[in-house]
Amino acid sequence: MLSPYFVYITTNENRTVLYIGVTNAIQRRLSEHYSDGVNSKQSFAGKYNCYHLVYYERFDSIQMAIAREKELKKWRREKKDRLITSFNPDWKFLDHDVV
């Protein structure tokens, strides 16, 4: 069976910045964001310490995942906040809850 693809949203400790990405290895990707955040700060996620997972969706195809990522990136912050809240009402960090 093929591994699923994920569209995910990460945030910083204070939940003030959002990062949206797509991956087929979510735990590895979260580790990469964390490493960049505490070390080189080369990426947007690293620069703003966006390595806490607050939202994700699973997809069977990379095309569907990329299409959804592009859709979410166009949304205004308020709409993204509502999406996250509908999935994760307390905005808990889900870093270890998804495999």
N, CA, C and O atoms as a DFTB+ gen file, in Angstrom:
396 C
 N C O
     1  1       0.842      -1.192       0.000
     2  2       0.000       0.000       0.000
     3  2       0.881       1.249       0.000
     4  3       1.887       1.309       0.707
     5  1       0.501       2.222      -0.783
     6  2       1.243       3.480      -0.845
     7  2       1.031       4.286       0.425
     8  3      -0.039       4.248       1.033
     9  1       2.049       5.003       0.808
    10  2       1.887       5.847       1.996
    11  2       1.004       7.033       1.647
    12  3       1.032       7.522       0.518
    13  1       0.220       7.498       2.614
    14  2      -0.680       8.633       2.339
    15  2       0.104       9.936       2.243
    16  3       1.239      10.038       2.710
    17  1      -0.518      10.903       1.640
    18  2       0.034      12.256       1.575
    19  2      -0.739      13.110       2.563
    20  3      -1.909      12.850       2.844
    21  1      -0.087      14.117       3.079
    22  2      -0.709      14.987       4.061
    23  2      -0.575      16.442       3.653
    24  3       0.481      16.882       3.196
    25  1      -1.652      17.176       3.823
    26  2      -1.589      18.637       3.854
    27  2      -1.646      18.959       5.327
    28  3      -2.488      18.429       6.053
    29  1      -0.760      19.820       5.771
    30  2      -0.678      20.086       7.204
    31  2      -0.489      21.573       7.471
    32  3      -0.014      22.327       6.622
    33  1      -0.876      21.964       8.672
    34  2      -0.666      23.339       9.112
    35  2       0.098      23.276      10.425
    36  3      -0.294      22.586      11.366
    37  1       1.197      24.015      10.462
    38  2       1.965      24.138      11.693
    39  2       1.904      25.593      12.148
    40  3       1.581      26.498      11.379
    41  1       2.225      25.783      13.422
    42  2       2.226      27.122      13.998
    43  2       3.374      27.236      14.981
    44  3       4.056      26.254      15.277
    45  1       3.577      28.434      15.480
    46  2       4.622      28.654      16.484
    47  2       4.034      28.491      17.886
    48  3       2.839      28.237      18.040
    49  1       4.869      28.638      18.889
    50  2       4.460      28.428      20.286
    51  2       3.247      29.286      20.666
    52  3       2.360      28.826      21.385
    53  1       3.213      30.530      20.183
    54  2       2.129      31.450      20.534
    55  2       0.951      31.404      19.558
    56  3      -0.016      32.152      19.707
    57  1       1.040      30.535      18.575
    58  2      -0.026      30.335      17.588
    59  2      -0.328      31.601      16.784
    60  3      -1.480      31.856      16.432
    61  1       0.696      32.384      16.498
    62  2       0.506      33.644      15.771
    63  2       0.859      33.554      14.297
    64  3       0.449      34.418      13.522
    65  1       1.605      32.540      13.884
    66  2       2.016      32.370      12.490
    67  2       1.611      30.977      12.037
    68  3       1.737      30.011      12.789
    69  1       1.121      30.876      10.800
    70  2       0.743      29.573      10.248
    71  2       1.617      29.240       9.055
    72  3       1.990      30.115       8.274
    73  1       1.938      27.964       8.925
    74  2       2.660      27.452       7.761
    75  2       1.856      26.283       7.210
    76  3       1.426      25.415       7.970
    77  1       1.647      26.250       5.896
    78  2       0.910      25.167       5.247
    79  2       1.864      24.436       4.320
    80  3       2.581      25.051       3.531
    81  1       1.860      23.106       4.426
    82  2       2.739      22.312       3.585
    83  2       2.099      21.004       3.181
    84  3       0.985      20.687       3.597
    85  1       2.818      20.244       2.362
    86  2       2.369      18.933       1.911
    87  2       3.556      17.975       2.005
    88  3       4.693      18.356       1.726
    89  1       3.284      16.729       2.400
    90  2       4.347      15.736       2.559
    91  2       3.758      14.335       2.518
    92  3       2.549      14.154       2.664
    93  1       4.622      13.344       2.319
    94  2       4.180      11.954       2.451
    95  2       4.814      11.304       3.677
    96  3       4.633      10.109       3.914
    97  1       5.557      12.091       4.457
    98  2       6.201      11.598       5.680
    99  2       6.098      12.699       6.734
   100  3       7.044      13.456       6.951
   101  1       4.949      12.774       7.376
   102  2       4.661      13.927       8.225
   103  2       5.581      14.029       9.441
   104  3       5.995      15.131       9.801
   105  1       5.908      12.909      10.078
   106  2       6.797      12.990      11.242
   107  2       8.193      13.473      10.836
   108  3       8.803      14.288      11.527
   109  1       8.682      12.965       9.719
   110  2       9.989      13.428       9.230
   111  2       9.951      14.927       8.921
   112  3      10.881      15.664       9.250
   113  1       8.869      15.363       8.288
   114  2       8.756      16.778       7.913
   115  2       8.679      17.669       9.148
   116  3       9.287      18.739       9.174
   117  1       7.949      17.247      10.160
   118  2       7.880      18.018      11.404
   119  2       9.265      18.109      12.047
   120  3       9.644      19.155      12.573
   121  1      10.007      17.021      12.002
   122  2      11.378      17.024      12.539
   123  2      12.257      17.998      11.772
   124  3      13.081      18.696      12.363
   125  1      12.083      18.046      10.460
   126  2      12.857      18.987       9.637
   127  2      12.515      20.429      10.000
   128  3      13.406      21.271      10.115
   129  1      11.227      20.714      10.180
   130  2      10.822      22.070      10.577
   131  2      11.424      22.429      11.938
   132  3      11.926      23.536      12.134
   133  1      11.367      21.491      12.861
   134  2      11.919      21.735      14.198
   135  2      13.416      21.994      14.123
   136  3      13.919      22.952      14.710
   137  1      14.116      21.147      13.409
   138  2      15.562      21.292      13.274
   139  2      15.924      22.650      12.666
   140  3      16.841      23.323      13.137
   141  1      15.204      23.043      11.626
   142  2      15.469      24.339      11.000
   143  2      15.145      25.476      11.961
   144  3      15.837      26.493      11.978
   145  1      14.098      25.307      12.758
   146  2      13.710      26.349      13.710
   147  2      14.739      26.578      14.796
   148  3      14.960      27.717      15.206
   149  1      15.373      25.519      15.269
   150  2      16.347      25.675      16.362
   151  2      17.775      25.852      15.844
   152  3      18.671      26.204      16.611
   153  1      17.992      25.614      14.560
   154  2      19.346      25.715      14.016
   155  2      19.487      26.827      12.984
   156  3      19.740      27.977      13.341
   157  1      19.327      26.494      11.720
   158  2      19.698      27.417      10.647
   159  2      18.674      28.492      10.304
   160  3      19.041      29.555       9.805
   161  1      17.404      28.232      10.562
   162  2      16.328      29.184      10.242
   163  2      16.354      29.605       8.765
   164  3      16.226      30.783       8.434
   165  1      16.522      28.613       7.898
   166  2      16.593      28.857       6.448
   167  2      15.220      28.999       5.794
   168  3      15.070      29.759       4.837
   169  1      14.234      28.289       6.292
   170  2      12.906      28.287       5.667
   171  2      11.958      29.210       6.421
   172  3      12.273      29.691       7.510
   173  1      10.794      29.448       5.826
   174  2       9.759      30.238       6.495
   175  2       9.389      29.594       7.821
   176  3       9.334      30.261       8.854
   177  1       9.132      28.276       7.781
   178  2       8.739      27.562       9.008
   179  2       9.823      27.671      10.069
   180  3       9.519      27.850      11.249
   181  1      11.075      27.566       9.665
   182  2      12.184      27.670      10.608
   183  2      12.351      29.070      11.155
   184  3      12.564      29.260      12.353
   185  1      12.254      30.035      10.285
   186  2      12.432      31.434      10.681
   187  2      11.405      31.871      11.723
   188  3      11.713      32.645      12.629
   189  1      10.186      31.366      11.580
   190  2       9.102      31.748      12.482
   191  2       8.758      30.655      13.497
   192  3       7.728      30.728      14.168
   193  1       9.617      29.647      13.606
   194  2       9.434      28.547      14.572
   195  2       8.085      27.852      14.430
   196  3       7.451      27.511      15.428
   197  1       7.650      27.644      13.203
   198  2       6.375      26.972      12.926
   199  2       6.599      25.473      12.821
   200  3       6.632      24.917      11.723
   201  1       6.751      24.832      13.950
   202  2       6.957      23.388      13.921
   203  2       5.991      22.635      14.822
   204  3       6.222      21.464      15.127
   205  1       4.915      23.281      15.255
   206  2       3.886      22.615      16.053
   207  2       2.685      22.330      15.156
   208  3       2.062      23.252      14.630
   209  1       2.366      21.055      14.987
   210  2       1.263      20.639      14.127
   211  2      -0.083      20.923      14.796
   212  3      -0.310      20.518      15.936
   213  1      -0.976      21.622      14.083
   214  2      -2.313      21.899      14.619
   215  2      -3.432      21.392      13.706
   216  3      -4.596      21.363      14.106
   217  1      -3.078      20.990      12.474
   218  2      -4.104      20.554      11.525
   219  2      -3.459      19.664      10.467
   220  3      -2.311      19.878      10.076
   221  1      -4.211      18.665      10.010
   222  2      -3.747      17.871       8.870
   223  2      -4.917      17.189       8.190
   224  3      -5.963      16.954       8.796
   225  1      -4.720      16.879       6.931
   226  2      -5.663      16.096       6.132
   227  2      -4.858      15.043       5.396
   228  3      -3.733      15.302       4.968
   229  1      -5.431      13.848       5.244
   230  2      -4.795      12.746       4.514
   231  2      -5.363      12.648       3.106
   232  3      -6.553      12.872       2.881
   233  1      -4.495      12.312       2.167
   234  2      -4.907      12.112       0.772
   235  2      -4.223      10.877       0.222
   236  3      -3.127      10.515       0.648
   237  1      -4.888      10.231      -0.736
   238  2      -4.300       9.064      -1.388
   239  2      -3.445       9.451      -2.586
   240  3      -2.600       8.669      -3.021
   241  1      -3.652      10.641      -3.120
   242  2      -2.866      11.054      -4.288
   243  2      -2.162      12.378      -4.015
   244  3      -2.696      13.262      -3.345
   245  1      -0.959      12.488      -4.546
   246  2      -0.184      13.714      -4.384
   247  2      -0.866      14.876      -5.101
   248  3      -0.800      16.015      -4.639
   249  1      -1.521      14.594      -6.227
   250  2      -2.203      15.660      -6.970
   251  2      -3.315      16.291      -6.141
   252  3      -3.474      17.512      -6.129
   253  1      -4.083      15.453      -5.448
   254  2      -5.162      15.974      -4.607
   255  2      -4.588      16.764      -3.429
   256  3      -5.130      17.804      -3.056
   257  1      -3.508      16.277      -2.854
   258  2      -2.888      16.960      -1.719
   259  2      -2.344      18.332      -2.138
   260  3      -2.534      19.320      -1.430
   261  1      -1.681      18.385      -3.269
   262  2      -1.124      19.658      -3.745
   263  2      -2.240      20.641      -4.075
   264  3      -2.132      21.831      -3.776
   265  1      -3.307      20.148      -4.688
   266  2      -4.449      21.024      -5.004
   267  2      -5.038      21.608      -3.721
   268  3      -5.363      22.795      -3.673
   269  1      -5.174      20.795      -2.694
   270  2      -5.721      21.272      -1.420
   271  2      -4.769      22.266      -0.752
   272  3      -5.209      23.282      -0.213
   273  1      -3.482      21.979      -0.788
   274  2      -2.495      22.909      -0.222
   275  2      -2.608      24.275      -0.894
   276  3      -2.617      25.300      -0.212
   277  1      -2.692      24.296      -2.206
   278  2      -2.811      25.567      -2.945
   279  2      -4.088      26.295      -2.564
   280  3      -4.091      27.516      -2.413
   281  1      -5.179      25.542      -2.408
   282  2      -6.459      26.138      -2.016
   283  2      -6.335      26.803      -0.644
   284  3      -6.725      27.958      -0.473
   285  1      -5.787      26.066       0.337
   286  2      -5.670      26.612       1.698
   287  2      -4.762      27.834       1.758
   288  3      -5.030      28.774       2.506
   289  1      -3.700      27.823       0.980
   290  2      -2.758      28.953       0.999
   291  2      -3.400      30.246       0.515
   292  3      -2.943      31.332       0.868
   293  1      -4.455      30.142      -0.289
   294  2      -5.146      31.337      -0.795
   295  2      -6.130      31.921       0.214
   296  3      -6.564      33.065       0.076
   297  1      -6.479      31.134       1.225
   298  2      -7.474      31.585       2.201
   299  2      -6.934      32.698       3.080
   300  3      -5.729      32.808       3.308
   301  1      -7.850      33.517       3.567
   302  2      -7.505      34.528       4.569
   303  2      -7.277      33.842       5.909
   304  3      -7.737      32.723       6.136
   305  1      -6.565      34.527       6.784
   306  2      -6.218      33.953       8.085
   307  2      -7.458      33.517       8.880
   308  3      -7.448      32.461       9.511
   309  1      -8.517      34.323       8.850
   310  2      -9.713      34.007       9.631
   311  2     -10.309      32.663       9.190
   312  3     -10.746      31.873      10.026
   313  1     -10.325      32.410       7.898
   314  2     -10.884      31.167       7.380
   315  2      -9.998      29.980       7.773
   316  3     -10.507      28.910       8.108
   317  1      -8.682      30.165       7.732
   318  2      -7.762      29.108       8.178
   319  2      -7.966      28.831       9.662
   320  3      -7.973      27.675      10.085
   321  1      -8.130      29.877      10.443
   322  2      -8.372      29.707      11.884
   323  2      -9.637      28.888      12.138
   324  3      -9.650      28.014      13.004
   325  1     -10.694      29.171      11.386
   326  2     -11.951      28.420      11.549
   327  2     -11.758      26.949      11.179
   328  3     -12.285      26.065      11.853
   329  1     -11.008      26.688      10.115
   330  2     -10.735      25.311       9.708
   331  2      -9.988      24.568      10.819
   332  3     -10.364      23.455      11.185
   333  1      -8.952      25.174      11.342
   334  2      -8.172      24.547      12.418
   335  2      -9.058      24.304      13.632
   336  3      -9.019      23.221      14.216
   337  1      -9.848      25.288      14.016
   338  2     -10.713      25.172      15.197
   339  2     -11.760      24.077      15.026
   340  3     -12.103      23.394      15.991
   341  1     -12.272      23.903      13.804
   342  2     -13.270      22.844      13.574
   343  2     -12.643      21.453      13.725
   344  3     -13.333      20.500      14.087
   345  1     -11.371      21.337      13.456
   346  2     -10.641      20.068      13.531
   347  2      -9.999      19.860      14.899
   348  3      -9.912      18.737      15.396
   349  1      -9.553      20.958      15.495
   350  2      -8.753      20.917      16.721
   351  2      -9.161      22.127      17.576
   352  3      -8.439      23.123      17.616
   353  1     -10.319      22.046      18.261
   354  2     -10.903      23.202      18.947
   355  2      -9.966      23.945      19.907
   356  3     -10.061      25.166      20.032
   357  1      -9.083      23.240      20.571
   358  2      -8.182      23.881      21.534
   359  2      -6.814      24.211      20.941
   360  3      -5.921      24.671      21.653
   361  1      -6.653      23.978      19.656
   362  2      -5.370      24.213      18.980
   363  2      -4.232      23.495      19.706
   364  3      -3.139      24.038      19.868
   365  1      -4.512      22.260      20.139
   366  2      -3.472      21.455      20.785
   367  2      -2.411      21.117      19.754
   368  3      -2.698      21.005      18.562
   369  1      -1.183      20.957      20.225
   370  2      -0.106      20.546      19.336
   371  2      -0.213      19.055      19.112
   372  3      -0.127      18.272      20.059
   373  1      -0.400      18.657      17.869
   374  2      -0.660      17.263      17.495
   375  2       0.597      16.560      16.989
   376  3       0.508      15.533      16.317
   377  1       1.745      17.100      17.305
   378  2       3.010      16.631      16.749
   379  2       3.192      15.117      16.829
   380  3       3.756      14.515      15.915
   381  1       2.726      14.498      17.905
   382  2       2.943      13.068      18.079
   383  2       1.668      12.252      17.909
   384  3       1.651      11.053      18.188
   385  1       0.592      12.911      17.446
   386  2      -0.696      12.243      17.325
   387  2      -0.973      11.682      15.943
   388  3      -1.966      10.981      15.750
   389  1      -0.123      11.976      14.988
   390  2      -0.336      11.506      13.618
   391  2       0.876      10.675      13.199
   392  3       2.024      11.032      13.464
   393  1       0.582       9.562      12.540
   394  2       1.673       8.662      12.111
   395  2       1.609       8.493      10.607
   396  3       2.430       7.780      10.031
